[in-house]
Amino acid sequence: MYKIISATHKKKPPNPAGFVKYLRNIIFAETFHTHMYTKEEKKELVKRFWTEFDGYCSQLPELAAMKKKWVLHRTKISNVVLKFEVGREFADVILEISHKNEARRLEVYELLEKYRLLLEDGFPEGLIWDFAFERDNGQEVCRIYERKTGVDMHRQKQWNEIFAFFAENMLRLQNNFLDFRDVLKEEILALNRREQ
């Protein structure tokens, strides 16, 4: 068994109250052979992850020629975005409705439900539909997404697996969304006019 060297090992515990957390971090790291990153190391890891993902996408024939590979925040519909998310146990490709007004958010979600078959085309198990998804920061949003479990962004050996999942599924989700985006946009504008 090898020893994990991290910033936590070099520091003395700040106080008795923090000692339990300090020990828990060391035990977790040594049990699961993980590296505990400093803030700077984590920031650099995240930057390198997305840079390498961009490089991965540039090598895919269906994306290489495109100047802007992903629509993401440029959906042309206010508070509706496509996004990637990756953590310690999962990777997601997401269509998210983030309007602060709950009633408006749910109206847009209901409009999207009309296009469920189109949106889920090519997803054998369908997509996960969650009208009350809570982000880490506590904000409630509506999410429609595909998830891959058992992957960890901190494990660089899994990056290619995550990249392949991201590229394949976001390309499918994005193309499906773009097939009806303009009609959806008109329906949302009609909702706005009725409420004025």
C-alpha positions as CSV (number, residue, x, y, z in Angstrom):
1,M,0.0,0.0,0.0
2,Y,1.3,3.4,-0.9
3,K,1.0,6.6,1.1
4,I,-1.0,9.5,-0.2
5,I,0.8,12.8,0.1
6,S,-1.5,15.8,0.1
7,A,-1.9,19.3,1.4
8,T,-3.9,17.9,4.3
9,H,-1.0,15.7,5.5
10,K,1.3,18.7,5.7
11,K,-1.0,20.8,7.8
12,K,-1.6,20.5,11.5
13,P,-5.2,20.3,12.5
14,P,-6.5,23.8,13.1
15,N,-8.4,23.0,16.3
16,P,-10.0,20.1,18.1
17,A,-13.3,20.6,16.4
18,G,-11.7,20.3,13.0
19,F,-9.6,17.3,14.1
20,V,-12.4,14.7,13.3
21,K,-12.8,16.2,9.8
22,Y,-9.0,16.2,9.3
23,L,-8.8,12.5,10.2
24,R,-11.8,11.6,8.1
25,N,-10.2,13.2,5.0
26,I,-7.0,11.3,5.6
27,I,-8.8,8.0,6.1
28,F,-10.9,8.5,3.0
29,A,-7.9,9.4,0.9
30,E,-5.9,6.3,2.0
31,T,-8.9,4.0,1.8
32,F,-9.9,5.0,-1.7
33,H,-6.4,5.9,-3.0
34,T,-7.6,9.4,-3.9
35,H,-5.6,12.6,-4.0
36,M,-7.0,15.5,-2.0
37,Y,-6.5,18.6,-4.1
38,T,-5.8,22.1,-2.9
39,K,-8.1,24.9,-4.3
40,E,-5.4,25.8,-6.8
41,E,-4.8,22.2,-7.9
42,K,-8.6,21.6,-8.3
43,K,-8.9,24.7,-10.4
44,E,-6.0,23.6,-12.6
45,L,-7.5,20.1,-12.9
46,V,-10.9,21.5,-14.0
47,K,-9.2,23.8,-16.5
48,R,-7.2,20.9,-18.0
49,F,-10.3,18.7,-18.1
50,W,-12.2,21.1,-20.3
51,T,-9.2,22.0,-22.4
52,E,-8.6,18.3,-23.1
53,F,-12.4,17.8,-23.8
54,D,-12.2,20.6,-26.4
55,G,-9.2,18.8,-28.0
56,Y,-11.1,15.5,-28.0
57,C,-14.1,17.2,-29.7
58,S,-11.9,18.8,-32.4
59,Q,-10.8,15.3,-33.5
60,L,-14.4,14.1,-34.0
61,P,-15.4,14.3,-37.7
62,E,-19.0,15.5,-36.9
63,L,-17.6,18.4,-34.7
64,A,-14.2,19.2,-36.2
65,A,-15.5,21.5,-38.9
66,M,-17.8,23.5,-36.6
67,K,-16.6,26.8,-35.3
68,K,-19.0,26.7,-32.4
69,K,-19.3,23.0,-31.4
70,W,-22.0,23.4,-28.7
71,V,-25.0,25.6,-28.4
72,L,-24.9,25.7,-24.6
73,H,-26.2,29.2,-23.5
74,R,-26.9,30.3,-27.0
75,T,-30.2,28.6,-27.4
76,K,-32.0,31.8,-28.4
77,I,-34.6,31.1,-25.6
78,S,-34.2,33.0,-22.4
79,N,-33.4,30.8,-19.3
80,V,-33.1,27.6,-21.4
81,V,-29.6,26.2,-21.7
82,L,-27.8,23.1,-22.7
83,K,-24.9,22.2,-20.4
84,F,-22.4,19.6,-19.3
85,E,-21.9,18.7,-15.6
86,V,-19.3,16.3,-14.1
87,G,-18.6,15.4,-10.5
88,R,-17.1,12.7,-8.4
89,E,-19.6,10.0,-9.2
90,F,-21.4,11.1,-12.4
91,A,-21.4,13.0,-15.7
92,D,-24.5,14.6,-17.2
93,V,-25.6,16.3,-20.4
94,I,-28.5,18.6,-19.6
95,L,-31.3,20.7,-21.0
96,E,-32.1,23.1,-18.1
97,I,-34.8,25.7,-17.5
98,S,-33.6,28.1,-14.9
99,H,-36.3,30.9,-14.9
100,K,-36.5,32.4,-11.4
101,N,-40.3,32.6,-11.6
102,E,-41.4,29.1,-10.7
103,A,-44.7,29.3,-12.6
104,R,-42.9,30.4,-15.8
105,R,-40.3,27.7,-15.3
106,L,-43.0,25.0,-15.1
107,E,-44.9,26.4,-18.1
108,V,-41.8,26.1,-20.2
109,Y,-41.2,22.6,-18.8
110,E,-44.7,21.6,-19.8
111,L,-44.2,22.9,-23.3
112,L,-41.1,20.8,-23.6
113,E,-43.0,17.7,-22.5
114,K,-45.0,18.0,-25.7
115,Y,-41.8,17.4,-27.6
116,R,-40.7,14.5,-25.4
117,L,-40.6,11.9,-28.3
118,L,-38.5,14.3,-30.4
119,L,-36.1,15.2,-27.5
120,E,-35.6,11.5,-26.5
121,D,-35.0,10.3,-30.1
122,G,-31.9,8.1,-30.1
123,F,-31.8,7.7,-26.3
124,P,-32.7,4.1,-25.8
125,E,-33.7,4.5,-22.1
126,G,-35.2,7.9,-22.6
127,L,-34.1,10.9,-20.6
128,I,-34.5,11.8,-16.9
129,W,-37.2,14.5,-16.5
130,D,-37.0,16.4,-13.2
131,F,-39.3,19.5,-12.8
132,A,-37.8,20.3,-9.3
133,F,-34.1,19.6,-9.5
134,E,-32.1,21.4,-6.8
135,R,-28.6,22.6,-7.7
136,D,-25.8,22.5,-5.2
137,N,-26.3,26.2,-4.5
138,G,-30.0,25.5,-3.5
139,Q,-31.5,27.0,-6.7
140,E,-34.4,25.0,-8.0
141,V,-34.5,24.4,-11.8
142,C,-36.2,22.1,-14.3
143,R,-33.8,19.5,-15.8
144,I,-34.0,17.0,-18.6
145,Y,-30.8,15.0,-18.8
146,E,-28.8,11.9,-19.5
147,R,-26.5,10.6,-16.7
148,K,-23.5,8.3,-16.7
149,T,-22.7,7.0,-13.2
150,G,-19.5,5.4,-11.9
151,V,-17.2,8.1,-13.4
152,D,-15.1,10.6,-11.5
153,M,-13.6,13.7,-13.0
154,H,-10.7,13.5,-10.6
155,R,-9.7,10.2,-12.1
156,Q,-7.8,11.2,-15.2
157,K,-7.9,7.6,-16.5
158,Q,-11.6,8.0,-16.9
159,W,-11.5,11.3,-18.9
160,N,-11.8,9.6,-22.3
161,E,-14.8,7.7,-21.1
162,I,-16.4,10.9,-19.9
163,F,-15.5,12.8,-23.1
164,A,-17.0,10.0,-25.3
165,F,-20.2,10.1,-23.2
166,F,-20.4,14.0,-23.3
167,A,-19.7,14.2,-27.1
168,E,-22.1,11.5,-28.2
169,N,-25.0,12.4,-25.9
170,M,-24.8,16.2,-26.1
171,L,-24.6,16.0,-29.9
172,R,-27.8,13.9,-29.9
173,L,-29.5,16.1,-27.3
174,Q,-28.5,19.3,-29.0
175,N,-29.6,18.2,-32.5
176,N,-33.0,16.9,-31.1
177,F,-33.5,20.2,-29.4
178,L,-32.6,22.3,-32.4
179,D,-35.2,20.4,-34.5
180,F,-38.1,22.1,-32.6
181,R,-36.4,25.1,-30.9
182,D,-37.9,27.7,-33.2
183,V,-41.5,26.4,-32.7
184,L,-40.8,26.2,-28.9
185,K,-39.6,29.8,-28.9
186,E,-42.8,31.0,-30.7
187,E,-44.9,29.1,-28.1
188,I,-43.0,30.8,-25.3
189,L,-43.5,34.2,-26.9
190,A,-47.2,33.5,-27.2
191,L,-47.3,32.7,-23.5
192,N,-45.6,36.0,-22.8
193,R,-48.1,38.0,-24.9
194,R,-51.1,36.3,-23.2
195,E,-49.8,37.3,-19.8
196,Q,-49.2,40.9,-20.6
